Amino acid sequence: MNCSKNTLHSVAAMARSPRRRLTRGDGFSLIEVLIAAALVLVILVAIYTVWFGLQRTYSFTDEDLAAQEQARAALNEMVASIRTARQPSSPPSEDVNLVIVSAESNSLICWTDIDHNPGTGLDGLELIRFRVNVPTRTLYRDTISTAPWDVTFASAEAVRLVSNWVSNNPAATPPTPLFTYRDGNGGSPSDVTQIREIVIDLRIDVYTDEAPISHRLNSVVQPRNLRQY
């Protein structure tokens, strides 16, 4: 009888034991859940960091290429306009009776055929100004096609040539002017009538506080039509 009871107890214990083992293996402890959650969080942060870095790199590259494209087009326009600048046959006033009317570090005013249309402007010429707005880091071309021929360009049409990426600043340390002028001897001219060469140094920088350094686009222009000089 005792053997029968012991056998029954053993069988019952064997029947219960797998059930207990299954019960213990069915779930995770709180610590295991927290560790798993922490690992998932670390992986997600790593993925986001890589993705954000790639997005930033792509955004910078795209913006940098756009800045360089605008800068090249602007440089080509300035070179062509300055090289072909000429004086109208009957200037409207003495203060604009020059090929190059005004020459400053970040601004230049001259007569030129910007639209290549002989039927517009004065003798087919427009009074134009290339200028850098330092606070907005923007390069503009202002154009006057009809009277009044006002050197203040109060009523001029302003066209943005380079947007928000220009780093030229004559007041910076060291100075970074857009225009530098030379006389016939390679020195600094005493006034606009002595200008024989104009050095254009256009500087572009998408992010001024980060690498890489700014791009520099240079050209030396010799105006062809300086008859009155």
Secondary structure, DSSP 8 states (H G I E B T S, - for coil): -HHHHHHHHHHHHHHHHHHHHHHHHSS--HHHHHHHHHHHHHHHHHHHHHHHHHHHHHHHHHHHHHHHHHHHHHHHHHHHHHHT----SS-SSGGG-SSEEEE-SSEEEEEE-SS--TTSSBTTBEEEEEEEETTTTEEEEEEE-SS---TT-TT-EEEEEE-S-B--BTTSSS-B-SEEEE-TTSS--SSGGG--EEEEEEEE-S-TTSSS--EEEEEEE--S--TT-
